[in-house]
């Protein structure tokens, strides 16, 4: 199987343009989701923790479907967003 674009390039492209255009910068987008998770779980959740939990979801999915490339792209994207959240502090 061949791919036109590598995983990291796809993740960078998506987290640099598409997602930020639709949802705002990761630190703002993930902060919104983290607040919702905080309310549901009854504990404070940070944007970085949100990113780590989403990576865990994707890892879980890969254990069931290890060849699902979208999950690998998502892991790379969430890792980049985690780093962007750290940089915005």
Secondary structure in CASP SS format (residue, H / E / C, confidence):
PFRMAT SS
TARGET T0000
AUTHOR 0000-0000-0000
METHOD secondary structure of the structure
MODEL  1
X C 1.00
X C 1.00
X C 1.00
X C 1.00
X C 1.00
X C 1.00
X H 1.00
X H 1.00
X H 1.00
X H 1.00
X H 1.00
X H 1.00
X H 1.00
X H 1.00
X H 1.00
X H 1.00
X H 1.00
X H 1.00
X H 1.00
X H 1.00
X H 1.00
X H 1.00
X H 1.00
X C 1.00
X C 1.00
X H 1.00
X H 1.00
X H 1.00
X H 1.00
X H 1.00
X H 1.00
X H 1.00
X H 1.00
X H 1.00
X H 1.00
X H 1.00
X H 1.00
X H 1.00
X H 1.00
X H 1.00
X H 1.00
X C 1.00
X C 1.00
X C 1.00
X C 1.00
X C 1.00
X H 1.00
X H 1.00
X H 1.00
X H 1.00
X H 1.00
X H 1.00
X H 1.00
X H 1.00
X H 1.00
X H 1.00
X H 1.00
X H 1.00
X H 1.00
X H 1.00
X H 1.00
X H 1.00
X H 1.00
X H 1.00
X C 1.00
X C 1.00
X C 1.00
X C 1.00
X H 1.00
X H 1.00
X H 1.00
X H 1.00
X H 1.00
X H 1.00
X H 1.00
X H 1.00
X H 1.00
X H 1.00
X H 1.00
X H 1.00
X H 1.00
X H 1.00
X H 1.00
X H 1.00
X H 1.00
X H 1.00
X H 1.00
X C 1.00
X C 1.00
END
